[in-house]
Amino acid sequence: MRNLINFLLKYNYWFLFIILEVASFVLLFRFNHYQQSTFFTSANVVVGAVYDVSGSVTSYFHLKSVNADLLDRNMLLEEKINNLEKALKDQQLDSVTINSIKEIPQTDYQLFKAHVIKNSLNMADNYITLDKGASAGIRPEMGVVDGNGIVGIVYETSPSYSVVISILNSKSNISCKIVGSDYFGYLKWEHGDSQFGYLKDLPRHAEFNLGDTVVTSGFSTVFPEGIMIGTVDDMSDSNDGLSYLLKIKLATDFGKLSDVRVIARKGQQEQLELENKATKQ
């Protein structure tokens, strides 16, 4: 107790100074409107910053409950999706069909479901075998797509199976264009990375940007216009210097190809016969 009294006596001038300062500030800000307004404005800024930090800390510690809520919502959505897919399958449709045909005019094309039973990626000429053939209505020169984009063109069929020329094949030439442009070229694959192909013969005056979407042009009897192929990844000049050579990141992942759809275009055979007749004259 004596030490406390000695301490207070020793520093009594400092305590008196602090008390007088506090009293003066109280009187100053209480009875002067300008100083009062300035004080509250500054105080609001400080308090707001404190509340902001406090809110961030509180939000961080509530992340667990937020994540649990999101998980519950995701499970609910997945359940709804499963119910929808079940309903679609009952109607002979599924999500792959919907993704494959969302850009295809149904009045002009018919789709056949098929499953990949053999595939290759690393050959110079890659082929894909499907578990459906002529007895299912599939015939040569039909296009093949999956839920992401084009896969290839049917080459040969037997009653129960089909062999498809993959776009990862030196014989494959797919007419394509950049979305928003009427200029077109053709897609070729050079032996190497299965994730990339090359758009050749695109005129030099064609305008495009890296990241632009590449789709089928519709200038063939196989694929309708607008089927996804990929995106522009890089560019260079062609050997003749008259056109661009674009590196295309393919939308289809051939490493996990499974369910596909075969596109049958109405009137395709008639058009092929007419074009073949014209070229022989």
Accessible surface in RSA format (square Angstrom, percent):
REM  Atomic radii and reference values for relative SASA: ProtOr
REM  Chains: A
REM  Algorithm: Lee & Richards
REM  Probe-radius: 1.40
REM  Slices: 20
REM RES _ NUM      All-atoms   Total-Side   Main-Chain    Non-polar    All polar
REM                ABS   REL    ABS   REL    ABS   REL    ABS   REL    ABS   REL
RES MET A   1   171.56  88.8 125.86  83.3  45.71 108.8 110.19  93.7  61.37  81.3
RES ARG A   2   191.04  80.2 184.93  94.3   6.11  14.5  62.36  85.2 128.68  78.0
RES ASN A   3   122.63  84.6 116.25 112.3   6.38  15.4  30.98  74.6  91.65  88.6
RES LEU A   4    95.34  53.1  89.68  64.2   5.66  14.2  93.74  65.8   1.60   4.3
RES ILE A   5    81.20  46.2  81.03  60.4   0.17   0.4  81.20  58.5   0.00   0.0
RES ASN A   6    76.59  52.8  71.66  69.3   4.92  11.9  26.39  63.5  50.20  48.5
RES PHE A   7   100.58  50.3  96.41  59.7   4.18  10.9 100.32  60.8   0.26   0.8
RES LEU A   8    83.15  46.3  81.49  58.3   1.66   4.2  81.71  57.4   1.44   3.9
RES LEU A   9   116.59  64.9 108.79  77.8   7.80  19.6 109.11  76.6   7.48  20.1
RES LYS A  10   149.67  73.0 119.66  73.4  30.01  71.5  79.96  72.0  69.70  74.2
RES TYR A  11    79.56  37.1  79.01  45.0   0.55   1.4  47.21  35.5  32.35  39.9
RES ASN A  12    61.11  42.1  57.22  55.3   3.89   9.4  28.23  68.0  32.88  31.8
RES TYR A  13   170.18  79.5 164.81  93.8   5.37  14.0 117.40  88.2  52.78  65.1
RES TRP A  14   163.83  65.7 162.56  78.7   1.28   3.0 136.80  72.9  27.04  43.9
RES PHE A  15    75.16  37.6  74.60  46.2   0.56   1.5  75.02  45.5   0.14   0.4
RES LEU A  16    96.02  53.5  94.08  67.3   1.94   4.9  95.17  66.8   0.85   2.3
RES PHE A  17   109.86  55.0 107.09  66.3   2.77   7.2 109.61  66.5   0.25   0.7
RES ILE A  18    93.24  53.1  91.67  68.3   1.57   3.8  93.24  67.1   0.00   0.0
RES ILE A  19   110.90  63.1 107.84  80.3   3.06   7.4 110.05  79.2   0.85   2.3
RES LEU A  20   105.68  58.9 102.12  73.1   3.56   9.0 102.31  71.9   3.37   9.1
RES GLU A  21    66.94  38.4  66.40  50.2   0.54   1.3  16.71  32.3  50.23  41.0
RES VAL A  22    85.98  56.6  84.06  76.1   1.92   4.6  85.84  74.6   0.14   0.4
RES ALA A  23    43.96  40.4  38.14  58.9   5.83  13.3  43.62  61.4   0.34   0.9
RES SER A  24    55.25  46.7  47.47  63.4   7.78  17.9  45.63  97.2   9.61  13.5
RES PHE A  25   104.05  52.1 103.55  64.1   0.50   1.3 103.98  63.0   0.07   0.2
RES VAL A  26    77.52  51.0  70.86  64.1   6.67  16.1  76.88  66.8   0.64   1.7
RES LEU A  27   104.67  58.3 102.47  73.3   2.20   5.5 102.70  72.1   1.98   5.3
RES LEU A  28    68.80  38.3  64.69  46.3   4.11  10.3  68.57  48.2   0.23   0.6
RES PHE A  29    52.65  26.3  51.44  31.9   1.21   3.1  51.62  31.3   1.03   2.9
RES ARG A  30   164.33  69.0 144.59  73.7  19.75  47.0  32.64  44.6 131.69  79.8
RES PHE A  31   135.93  68.0 106.80  66.1  29.14  75.8 113.28  68.7  22.65  64.8
RES ASN A  32    59.32  40.9  54.88  53.0   4.44  10.7   6.77  16.3  52.55  50.8
RES HIS A  33   157.79  86.2 150.13 104.3   7.67  19.6 106.98 110.3  50.81  59.1
RES TYR A  34   169.11  79.0 160.00  91.0   9.11  23.7 121.42  91.2  47.69  58.8
RES GLN A  35    58.21  32.6  57.45  42.0   0.76   1.8  14.36  30.6  43.85  33.3
RES GLN A  36    58.07  32.5  58.07  42.4   0.00   0.0   6.62  14.1  51.44  39.0
RES SER A  37    67.71  57.2  58.80  78.5   8.91  20.5  32.82  69.9  34.89  48.9
RES THR A  38    66.15  47.0  61.37  62.2   4.78  11.4  59.19  79.5   6.96  10.5
RES PHE A  39    95.61  47.8  90.96  56.3   4.65  12.1  95.48  57.9   0.13   0.4
RES PHE A  40   106.56  53.3 106.56  66.0   0.00   0.0 106.56  64.6   0.00   0.0
RES THR A  41    81.81  58.2  78.61  79.7   3.20   7.6  60.20  80.9  21.61  32.7
RES SER A  42    59.87  50.6  54.44  72.7   5.43  12.5  36.13  76.9  23.75  33.3
RES ALA A  43    29.60  27.2  22.44  34.6   7.16  16.3  29.25  41.2   0.35   0.9
RES ASN A  44   101.37  69.9  92.58  89.5   8.78  21.2  24.78  59.6  76.58  74.0
RES VAL A  45   104.59  68.8  94.73  85.8   9.86  23.8 102.08  88.7   2.51   6.8
RES VAL A  46    94.14  61.9  91.25  82.6   2.89   7.0  94.10  81.8   0.04   0.1
RES VAL A  47    65.70  43.2  64.78  58.6   0.92   2.2  65.70  57.1   0.00   0.0
RES GLY A  48    35.36  43.6   0.00   N/A  35.36  43.6  29.14  80.0   6.21  13.9
RES ALA A  49    56.52  52.0  47.14  72.7   9.38  21.3  54.14  76.2   2.38   6.3
RES VAL A  50    87.14  57.3  83.29  75.4   3.84   9.3  86.52  75.2   0.62   1.7
RES TYR A  51   153.36  71.6 146.20  83.2   7.16  18.6 102.58  77.1  50.78  62.6
RES ASP A  52    99.15  69.5  90.12  89.7   9.04  21.4  23.24  54.7  75.92  75.7
RES VAL A  53    96.91  63.8  94.08  85.2   2.82   6.8  96.91  84.2   0.00   0.0
RES SER A  54    55.75  47.1  48.55  64.8   7.20  16.6  21.93  46.7  33.82  47.4
RES GLY A  55    34.03  42.0   0.00   N/A  34.03  42.0  33.18  91.0   0.85   1.9
RES SER A  56    68.91  58.2  55.42  74.0  13.49  31.1  38.03  81.0  30.88  43.3
RES VAL A  57    75.81  49.9  72.56  65.7   3.25   7.8  75.79  65.9   0.02   0.1
RES THR A  58    66.12  47.0  62.29  63.1   3.83   9.1  45.61  61.3  20.51  31.0
RES SER A  59    67.98  57.4  61.04  81.5   6.93  16.0  35.66  75.9  32.32  45.3
RES TYR A  60   145.78  68.1 137.03  78.0   8.76  22.8  91.20  68.5  54.59  67.3
RES PHE A  61   149.18  74.6 122.55  75.9  26.63  69.3 126.06  76.4  23.11  66.2
RES HIS A  62    98.23  53.7  96.69  67.2   1.55   4.0  66.30  68.3  31.94  37.2
RES LEU A  63    84.45  47.0  84.45  60.4   0.00   0.0  84.45  59.3   0.00   0.0
RES LYS A  64   177.22  86.5 168.78 103.6   8.44  20.1 116.27 104.7  60.94  64.9
RES SER A  65    66.19  55.9  54.09  72.2  12.09  27.9  53.11 113.1  13.08  18.3
RES VAL A  66    72.24  47.5  69.33  62.8   2.91   7.0  72.23  62.8   0.01   0.0
RES ASN A  67    87.25  60.2  82.10  79.3   5.15  12.4  25.56  61.5  61.69  59.6
RES ALA A  68    51.86  47.7  45.90  70.8   5.96  13.6  50.88  71.6   0.99   2.6
RES ASP A  69    67.12  47.0  64.04  63.7   3.09   7.3  20.41  48.0  46.71  46.6
RES LEU A  70    91.17  50.8  91.11  65.2   0.06   0.2  91.11  64.0   0.06   0.2
RES LEU A  71   105.80  58.9 103.89  74.3   1.90   4.8 105.33  74.0   0.47   1.3
RES ASP A  72    89.24  62.5  82.04  81.7   7.20  17.0  26.42  62.2  62.82  62.6
RES ARG A  73   142.17  59.7 140.34  71.5   1.83   4.3  37.81  51.7 104.36  63.2
RES ASN A  74    74.72  51.5  73.78  71.3   0.94   2.3  11.60  27.9  63.13  61.0
RES MET A  75   113.20  58.6 107.24  71.0   5.96  14.2  95.39  81.1  17.81  23.6
RES LEU A  76    93.86  52.3  90.83  65.0   3.03   7.6  93.47  65.6   0.39   1.0
RES LEU A  77    98.19  54.7  98.10  70.2   0.10   0.2  98.10  68.9   0.10   0.3
RES GLU A  78   103.80  59.6 102.83  77.8   0.98   2.3  32.58  63.0  71.23  58.2
RES GLU A  79   101.02  58.0  97.86  74.0   3.15   7.5  30.75  59.5  70.27  57.4
RES LYS A  80   110.19  53.8 108.36  66.5   1.83   4.4  62.33  56.1  47.87  51.0
RES ILE A  81    90.94  51.7  90.90  67.7   0.03   0.1  90.94  65.5   0.00   0.0
RES ASN A  82    89.43  61.7  83.39  80.6   6.04  14.5  24.11  58.0  65.31  63.1
RES ASN A  83    86.31  59.5  79.88  77.2   6.43  15.5  25.26  60.8  61.06  59.0
RES LEU A  84   115.34  64.2 114.83  82.2   0.51   1.3 115.18  80.9   0.16   0.4
RES GLU A  85    52.93  30.4  52.93  40.0   0.00   0.0  10.68  20.7  42.25  34.5
RES LYS A  86   141.17  68.9 137.94  84.6   3.23   7.7  83.28  75.0  57.90  61.7
RES ALA A  87    52.00  47.8  46.80  72.2   5.20  11.8  50.83  71.6   1.18   3.1
RES LEU A  88    48.46  27.0  48.25  34.5   0.21   0.5  48.46  34.0   0.00   0.0
RES LYS A  89   126.94  61.9 115.77  71.0  11.17  26.6  62.42  56.2  64.52  68.7
RES ASP A  90    99.34  69.6  72.07  71.7  27.27  64.5  26.61  62.6  72.74  72.5
RES GLN A  91   130.52  73.0 113.79  83.2  16.73  39.8  32.91  70.1  97.61  74.0
RES GLN A  92   134.35  75.1 123.25  90.1  11.10  26.4  53.90 114.7  80.45  61.0
RES LEU A  93    72.03  40.1  70.91  50.7   1.12   2.8  71.12  49.9   0.91   2.5
RES ASP A  94    26.59  18.6  26.59  26.5   0.00   0.0   6.53  15.4  20.06  20.0
RES SER A  95    44.17  37.3  42.99  57.4   1.18   2.7  23.86  50.8  20.30  28.4
RES VAL A  96    37.75  24.8  37.65  34.1   0.10   0.2  37.75  32.8   0.00   0.0
RES THR A  97     9.04   6.4   9.04   9.2   0.00   0.0   8.81  11.8   0.23   0.4
RES ILE A  98    73.68  41.9  73.41  54.7   0.27   0.6  73.60  53.0   0.08   0.2
RES ASN A  99    68.28  47.1  61.73  59.7   6.55  15.8   2.31   5.6  65.97  63.8
RES SER A 100     6.64   5.6   0.00   0.0   6.64  15.3   1.91   4.1   4.74   6.6
RES ILE A 101    33.85  19.3  29.54  22.0   4.31  10.4  29.54  21.3   4.31  11.7
RES LYS A 102   145.22  70.8 105.79  64.9  39.44  93.9  66.66  60.0  78.56  83.7
RES GLU A 103   101.01  58.0  84.92  64.2  16.09  38.3  21.33  41.3  79.68  65.1
RES ILE A 104     8.24   4.7   0.02   0.0   8.23  19.8   0.86   0.6   7.39  20.0
RES PRO A 105    64.72  47.2  51.77  47.2  12.95  47.1  64.08  52.9   0.64   4.0
RES GLN A 106    98.06  54.8  80.97  59.2  17.09  40.7  58.19 123.9  39.87  30.2
RES THR A 107   109.71  78.0  95.09  96.4  14.62  34.9  85.77 115.2  23.94  36.2
RES ASP A 108    69.76  48.9  69.32  69.0   0.44   1.0  11.53  27.1  58.23  58.1
RES TYR A 109    19.99   9.3  14.34   8.2   5.65  14.7   3.81   2.9  16.18  19.9
RES GLN A 110    95.28  53.3  90.91  66.4   4.37  10.4  24.56  52.3  70.73  53.6
RES LEU A 111    36.89  20.5  12.41   8.9  24.49  61.6  12.41   8.7  24.49  65.9
RES PHE A 112    33.94  17.0  30.79  19.1   3.15   8.2  33.94  20.6   0.00   0.0
RES LYS A 113    92.19  45.0  84.01  51.5   8.17  19.5  54.60  49.1  37.59  40.0
RES ALA A 114     6.49   6.0   0.00   0.0   6.49  14.8   4.40   6.2   2.09   5.5
RES HIS A 115    75.90  41.5  75.72  52.6   0.17   0.4  47.20  48.6  28.70  33.4
RES VAL A 116    15.70  10.3   5.14   4.7  10.56  25.5   5.14   4.5  10.56  28.6
RES ILE A 117    89.84  51.1  52.32  39.0  37.51  90.4  60.42  43.5  29.42  79.8
RES LYS A 118   145.19  70.8 138.10  84.7   7.09  16.9  87.56  78.8  57.64  61.4
RES ASN A 119    50.64  34.9  20.62  19.9  30.03  72.3  14.84  35.7  35.80  34.6
RES SER A 120    34.52  29.2  28.06  37.5   6.46  14.9  30.10  64.1   4.42   6.2
RES LEU A 121    47.59  26.5  43.64  31.2   3.95   9.9  43.64  30.6   3.95  10.6
RES ASN A 122   120.70  83.2 108.54 104.9  12.16  29.3  32.00  77.0  88.70  85.7
RES MET A 123   119.27  61.8 116.57  77.1   2.70   6.4  86.05  73.2  33.21  44.0
RES ALA A 124    56.96  52.4  49.90  77.0   7.06  16.1  49.90  70.3   7.06  18.7
RES ASP A 125    46.06  32.3  35.87  35.7  10.19  24.1   9.04  21.3  37.02  36.9
RES ASN A 126     0.03   0.0   0.00   0.0   0.03   0.1   0.03   0.1   0.00   0.0
RES TYR A 127    71.05  33.2  64.91  36.9   6.14  16.0  53.46  40.2  17.60  21.7
RES ILE A 128     0.50   0.3   0.37   0.3   0.13   0.3   0.50   0.4   0.00   0.0
RES THR A 129    27.54  19.6  27.50  27.9   0.04   0.1  15.74  21.1  11.79  17.8
RES LEU A 130     0.27   0.1   0.27   0.2   0.00   0.0   0.27   0.2   0.00   0.0
RES ASP A 131    50.47  35.4  38.13  38.0  12.34  29.2  13.30  31.3  37.17  37.1
RES LYS A 132    79.42  38.7  78.54  48.2   0.89   2.1  45.01  40.5  34.41  36.7
RES GLY A 133     0.69   0.8   0.00   N/A   0.69   0.8   0.00   0.0   0.69   1.5
RES ALA A 134    53.87  49.5  38.47  59.4  15.40  35.0  38.94  54.8  14.93  39.6
RES SER A 135    97.83  82.7  51.71  69.0  46.12 106.2  48.50 103.3  49.33  69.1
RES ALA A 136    38.41  35.3  17.86  27.6  20.54  46.7  29.94  42.2   8.46  22.4
RES GLY A 137    32.97  40.7   0.00   N/A  32.97  40.7  27.62  75.8   5.34  12.0
RES ILE A 138     1.54   0.9   0.00   0.0   1.53   3.7   0.00   0.0   1.53   4.2
RES ARG A 139    88.13  37.0  88.06  44.9   0.06   0.2  43.01  58.8  45.11  27.3
RES PRO A 140    59.16  43.1  53.76  49.0   5.40  19.6  53.76  44.4   5.40  33.6
RES GLU A 141    75.36  43.3  75.36  57.0   0.00   0.0  18.52  35.8  56.84  46.4
RES MET A 142     0.17   0.1   0.05   0.0   0.12   0.3   0.17   0.1   0.00   0.0
RES GLY A 143     0.00   0.0   0.00   N/A   0.00   0.0   0.00   0.0   0.00   0.0
RES VAL A 144     0.28   0.2   0.28   0.3   0.00   0.0   0.28   0.2   0.00   0.0
RES VAL A 145     1.56   1.0   1.56   1.4   0.00   0.0   1.56   1.4   0.00   0.0
RES ASP A 146    15.00  10.5  12.51  12.4   2.49   5.9   2.62   6.2  12.38  12.3
RES GLY A 147    25.61  31.6   0.00   N/A  25.61  31.6   9.12  25.0  16.49  36.9
RES ASN A 148    80.31  55.4  67.00  64.7  13.31  32.1  10.04  24.2  70.27  67.9
RES GLY A 149     3.70   4.6   0.00   N/A   3.70   4.6   3.30   9.1   0.40   0.9
RES ILE A 150     1.49   0.8   0.60   0.4   0.90   2.2   0.60   0.4   0.90   2.4
RES VAL A 151     0.34   0.2   0.34   0.3   0.00   0.0   0.34   0.3   0.00   0.0
RES GLY A 152     0.56   0.7   0.00   N/A   0.56   0.7   0.56   1.5   0.00   0.0
RES ILE A 153    33.67  19.2  33.67  25.1   0.00   0.0  33.67  24.2   0.00   0.0
RES VAL A 154     1.50   1.0   0.00   0.0   1.50   3.6   0.00   0.0   1.50   4.1
RES TYR A 155   102.33  47.8  92.32  52.5  10.00  26.0  52.60  39.5  49.73  61.3
RES GLU A 156   100.68  57.8  99.15  75.0   1.52   3.6  27.61  53.4  73.06  59.7
RES THR A 157    43.77  31.1  10.55  10.7  33.22  79.2   3.36   4.5  40.41  61.1
RES SER A 158    48.17  40.7  41.30  55.1   6.87  15.8  42.97  91.5   5.20   7.3
RES PRO A 159    92.81  67.6  92.39  84.2   0.42   1.5  92.81  76.6   0.00   0.0
RES SER A 160    59.40  50.2  55.04  73.5   4.36  10.0  25.71  54.8  33.69  47.2
RES TYR A 161   110.82  51.7 110.08  62.6   0.74   1.9  62.88  47.3  47.94  59.1
RES SER A 162     0.73   0.6   0.00   0.0   0.73   1.7   0.73   1.6   0.00   0.0
RES VAL A 163    50.03  32.9  50.03  45.3   0.00   0.0  50.03  43.5   0.00   0.0
RES VAL A 164     0.14   0.1   0.14   0.1   0.00   0.0   0.14   0.1   0.00   0.0
RES ILE A 165    24.85  14.1  23.96  17.8   0.89   2.2  23.96  17.3   0.89   2.4
RES SER A 166     0.39   0.3   0.39   0.5   0.00   0.0   0.10   0.2   0.29   0.4
RES ILE A 167     5.05   2.9   2.38   1.8   2.68   6.5   2.38   1.7   2.68   7.3
RES LEU A 168     0.25   0.1   0.25   0.2   0.00   0.0   0.25   0.2   0.00   0.0
RES ASN A 169     0.00   0.0   0.00   0.0   0.00   0.0   0.00   0.0   0.00   0.0
RES SER A 170    53.06  44.8  46.03  61.4   7.03  16.2  34.58  73.6  18.48  25.9
RES LYS A 171   115.27  56.2  90.91  55.8  24.36  58.0  80.27  72.3  35.00  37.3
RES SER A 172     7.39   6.2   3.30   4.4   4.08   9.4   5.47  11.7   1.91   2.7
RES ASN A 173    84.94  58.6  62.06  60.0  22.88  55.1  24.56  59.1  60.38  58.4
RES ILE A 174     5.62   3.2   4.21   3.1   1.40   3.4   5.62   4.0   0.00   0.0
RES SER A 175    26.26  22.2  18.21  24.3   8.05  18.5  17.92  38.2   8.33  11.7
RES CYS A 176     0.00   0.0   0.00   0.0   0.00   0.0   0.00   0.0   0.00   0.0
RES LYS A 177    27.79  13.6  27.79  17.1   0.00   0.0   8.62   7.8  19.18  20.4
RES ILE A 178     3.68   2.1   3.68   2.7   0.00   0.0   3.68   2.7   0.00   0.0
RES VAL A 179    85.48  56.2  68.48  62.0  17.00  41.0  70.38  61.2  15.10  41.0
RES GLY A 180    85.06 104.9   0.00   N/A  85.06 104.9  42.49 116.6  42.57  95.3
RES SER A 181    19.84  16.8  10.62  14.2   9.23  21.3  15.78  33.6   4.06   5.7
RES ASP A 182   124.58  87.3 109.44 108.9  15.14  35.8  36.37  85.6  88.21  88.0
RES TYR A 183    89.72  41.9  87.33  49.7   2.39   6.2  55.42  41.6  34.30  42.3
RES PHE A 184   100.09  50.1  92.84  57.5   7.25  18.9  92.84  56.3   7.25  20.8
RES GLY A 185     4.41   5.4   0.00   N/A   4.41   5.4   3.40   9.3   1.01   2.3
RES TYR A 186    71.18  33.2  71.18  40.5   0.00   0.0  39.99  30.0  31.20  38.5
RES LEU A 187     4.83   2.7   3.81   2.7   1.02   2.6   3.81   2.7   1.02   2.7
RES LYS A 188    36.71  17.9  35.82  22.0   0.89   2.1  23.83  21.5  12.87  13.7
RES TRP A 189     9.37   3.8   2.77   1.3   6.59  15.5   2.72   1.5   6.65  10.8
RES GLU A 190    86.51  49.7  76.82  58.1   9.69  23.1  34.72  67.2  51.79  42.3
RES HIS A 191   118.11  64.6  87.08  60.5  31.03  79.4  62.04  63.9  56.07  65.2
RES GLY A 192    43.26  53.3   0.00   N/A  43.26  53.3  31.27  85.8  11.99  26.9
RES ASP A 193    80.13  56.1  61.19  60.9  18.94  44.8  33.49  78.8  46.64  46.5
RES SER A 194    25.02  21.1  21.23  28.3   3.79   8.7   2.66   5.7  22.36  31.3
RES GLN A 195    93.85  52.5  92.29  67.4   1.56   3.7  17.96  38.2  75.89  57.6
RES PHE A 196    34.53  17.3  32.67  20.2   1.86   4.9  32.67  19.8   1.86   5.3
RES GLY A 197     0.84   1.0   0.00   N/A   0.84   1.0   0.84   2.3   0.00   0.0
RES TYR A 198    52.14  24.3  52.14  29.7   0.00   0.0  20.52  15.4  31.62  39.0
RES LEU A 199     0.00   0.0   0.00   0.0   0.00   0.0   0.00   0.0   0.00   0.0
RES LYS A 200    52.60  25.7  52.37  32.1   0.23   0.5  18.33  16.5  34.27  36.5
RES ASP A 201    78.86  55.2  68.15  67.8  10.71  25.3  19.36  45.6  59.50  59.3
RES LEU A 202     0.72   0.4   0.72   0.5   0.00   0.0   0.72   0.5   0.00   0.0
RES PRO A 203    35.49  25.9  30.92  28.2   4.58  16.6  35.49  29.3   0.00   0.0
RES ARG A 204    98.68  41.4  87.34  44.5  11.34  27.0  28.37  38.8  70.31  42.6
RES HIS A 205   127.05  69.4 103.54  72.0  23.51  60.1  85.92  88.6  41.13  47.9
RES ALA A 206     6.65   6.1   0.96   1.5   5.68  12.9   0.96   1.4   5.68  15.1
RES GLU A 207   153.00  87.8 137.62 104.1  15.38  36.6  55.24 106.8  97.76  79.8
RES PHE A 208    34.05  17.0   8.72   5.4  25.33  65.9  12.56   7.6  21.48  61.5
RES ASN A 209   105.57  72.8 101.06  97.7   4.51  10.9  23.50  56.6  82.07  79.3
RES LEU A 210   111.17  61.9  85.84  61.4  25.33  63.7  86.19  60.5  24.98  67.2
RES GLY A 211    49.41  60.9   0.00   N/A  49.41  60.9  30.32  83.2  19.09  42.8
RES ASP A 212    39.09  27.4  34.47  34.3   4.61  10.9   8.37  19.7  30.71  30.6
RES THR A 213    45.49  32.4  41.96  42.5   3.53   8.4  14.86  20.0  30.64  46.3
RES VAL A 214     0.00   0.0   0.00   0.0   0.00   0.0   0.00   0.0   0.00   0.0
RES VAL A 215    12.94   8.5  12.94  11.7   0.00   0.0  12.94  11.2   0.00   0.0
RES THR A 216     1.50   1.1   1.50   1.5   0.00   0.0   1.50   2.0   0.00   0.0
RES SER A 217     2.51   2.1   0.00   0.0   2.51   5.8   0.00   0.0   2.51   3.5
RES GLY A 218    30.93  38.1   0.00   N/A  30.93  38.1   6.16  16.9  24.77  55.5
RES PHE A 219   124.65  62.4  95.50  59.2  29.16  75.9 104.40  63.3  20.26  58.0
RES SER A 220    46.18  39.0  29.07  38.8  17.11  39.4  32.23  68.6  13.95  19.5
RES THR A 221     8.05   5.7   6.33   6.4   1.71   4.1   2.51   3.4   5.53   8.4
RES VAL A 222    11.57   7.6  11.01  10.0   0.56   1.3  11.01   9.6   0.56   1.5
RES PHE A 223     4.85   2.4   4.24   2.6   0.61   1.6   4.24   2.6   0.61   1.7
RES PRO A 224     5.66   4.1   3.18   2.9   2.48   9.0   5.66   4.7   0.00   0.0
RES GLU A 225    97.18  55.8  82.30  62.3  14.88  35.4  23.48  45.4  73.70  60.2
RES GLY A 226    23.07  28.4   0.00   N/A  23.07  28.4  16.34  44.8   6.73  15.1
RES ILE A 227     7.40   4.2   7.40   5.5   0.00   0.0   7.40   5.3   0.00   0.0
RES MET A 228    59.80  31.0  57.05  37.8   2.75   6.5  48.35  41.1  11.45  15.2
RES ILE A 229     2.70   1.5   0.00   0.0   2.70   6.5   0.13   0.1   2.57   7.0
RES GLY A 230     0.00   0.0   0.00   N/A   0.00   0.0   0.00   0.0   0.00   0.0
RES THR A 231    44.53  31.7  44.53  45.1   0.00   0.0  28.36  38.1  16.16  24.4
RES VAL A 232     4.18   2.8   0.00   0.0   4.18  10.1   0.00   0.0   4.18  11.3
RES ASP A 233    67.74  47.4  49.52  49.3  18.22  43.1   4.26  10.0  63.48  63.3
RES ASP A 234    71.94  50.4  71.92  71.6   0.02   0.1   8.27  19.5  63.67  63.5
RES MET A 235    83.09  43.0  65.00  43.0  18.09  43.1  40.97  34.8  42.12  55.8
RES SER A 236    55.31  46.7  47.24  63.0   8.07  18.6  44.67  95.1  10.65  14.9
RES ASP A 237    82.80  58.0  62.72  62.4  20.08  47.5  17.64  41.5  65.16  65.0
RES SER A 238    24.79  20.9  15.91  21.2   8.89  20.5  18.12  38.6   6.67   9.3
RES ASN A 239   168.79 116.4 128.14 123.8  40.65  97.9  39.16  94.2 129.63 125.3
RES ASP A 240    90.29  63.2  59.07  58.8  31.22  73.8  40.94  96.3  49.35  49.2
RES GLY A 241    36.80  45.4   0.00   N/A  36.80  45.4  23.58  64.7  13.22  29.6
RES LEU A 242   135.92  75.7 122.10  87.4  13.82  34.7 123.13  86.5  12.80  34.4
RES SER A 243     9.42   8.0   9.42  12.6   0.00   0.0   8.94  19.0   0.48   0.7
RES TYR A 244    32.58  15.2  32.45  18.5   0.13   0.3   2.14   1.6  30.44  37.5
RES LEU A 245    41.35  23.0  40.00  28.6   1.35   3.4  40.00  28.1   1.35   3.6
RES LEU A 246     0.00   0.0   0.00   0.0   0.00   0.0   0.00   0.0   0.00   0.0
RES LYS A 247    62.32  30.4  61.65  37.8   0.67   1.6  14.71  13.2  47.60  50.7
RES ILE A 248     0.00   0.0   0.00   0.0   0.00   0.0   0.00   0.0   0.00   0.0
RES LYS A 249    80.93  39.5  79.78  48.9   1.16   2.8  28.32  25.5  52.61  56.0
RES LEU A 250    10.79   6.0   2.02   1.4   8.77  22.0   2.02   1.4   8.77  23.6
RES ALA A 251    34.43  31.7   8.61  13.3  25.81  58.7  19.21  27.1  15.21  40.3
RES THR A 252     4.87   3.5   1.51   1.5   3.36   8.0   0.79   1.1   4.08   6.2
RES ASP A 253    67.12  47.0  58.80  58.5   8.32  19.7  24.10  56.7  43.02  42.9
RES PHE A 254     4.10   2.1   0.37   0.2   3.73   9.7   0.37   0.2   3.73  10.7
RES GLY A 255    55.63  68.6   0.00   N/A  55.63  68.6  19.96  54.8  35.67  79.9
RES LYS A 256   157.70  76.9 133.36  81.8  24.34  58.0  85.56  77.0  72.15  76.9
RES LEU A 257    20.28  11.3   0.55   0.4  19.73  49.6   2.48   1.7  17.80  47.9
RES SER A 258    48.09  40.6  43.57  58.1   4.52  10.4  31.90  67.9  16.19  22.7
RES ASP A 259    63.23  44.3  56.59  56.3   6.64  15.7   6.12  14.4  57.12  57.0
RES VAL A 260     0.17   0.1   0.17   0.2   0.00   0.0   0.17   0.2   0.00   0.0
RES ARG A 261     4.95   2.1   4.95   2.5   0.00   0.0   0.36   0.5   4.59   2.8
RES VAL A 262     0.00   0.0   0.00   0.0   0.00   0.0   0.00   0.0   0.00   0.0
RES ILE A 263     0.52   0.3   0.00   0.0   0.52   1.3   0.00   0.0   0.52   1.4
RES ALA A 264     7.65   7.0   7.07  10.9   0.58   1.3   7.07  10.0   0.58   1.5
RES ARG A 265    62.69  26.3  61.07  31.1   1.62   3.9   1.09   1.5  61.60  37.3
RES LYS A 266   132.64  64.7 112.15  68.8  20.49  48.8  76.81  69.1  55.83  59.5
RES GLY A 267    45.15  55.7   0.00   N/A  45.15  55.7  28.65  78.6  16.50  37.0
RES GLN A 268     1.90   1.1   1.57   1.2   0.33   0.8   0.00   0.0   1.90   1.4
RES GLN A 269    88.54  49.5  87.84  64.2   0.70   1.7  42.01  89.4  46.53  35.3
RES GLU A 270   129.64  74.4 124.03  93.8   5.62  13.4  45.87  88.7  83.77  68.4
RES GLN A 271    53.74  30.1  49.71  36.3   4.03   9.6  23.85  50.8  29.89  22.7
RES LEU A 272    33.33  18.6  33.33  23.8   0.00   0.0  33.33  23.4   0.00   0.0
RES GLU A 273   102.29  58.7  94.93  71.8   7.36  17.5  36.80  71.2  65.49  53.5
RES LEU A 274   119.58  66.6 115.85  82.9   3.73   9.4 119.13  83.7   0.45   1.2
RES GLU A 275    78.35  45.0  75.08  56.8   3.27   7.8  38.28  74.0  40.07  32.7
RES ASN A 276    77.59  53.5  77.41  74.8   0.17   0.4  12.22  29.4  65.37  63.2
RES LYS A 277   129.40  63.1 123.99  76.1   5.41  12.9  71.30  64.2  58.10  61.9
RES ALA A 278    62.74  57.7  46.36  71.5  16.38  37.3  48.77  68.7  13.97  37.0
RES THR A 279   111.75  79.5  77.65  78.7  34.11  81.3  76.37 102.6  35.39  53.5
RES LYS A 280   173.91  84.8 136.78  83.9  37.12  88.4  90.04  81.0  83.86  89.3
RES GLN A 281   166.06  92.9 100.72  73.6  65.34 155.6  71.32 151.8  94.74  71.9
END  Absolute sums over single chains surface
CHAIN  1 A    18322.0      15883.3       2438.8      11053.0       7269.1
END  Absolute sums over all chains
TOTAL         18322.0      15883.3       2438.8      11053.0       7269.1
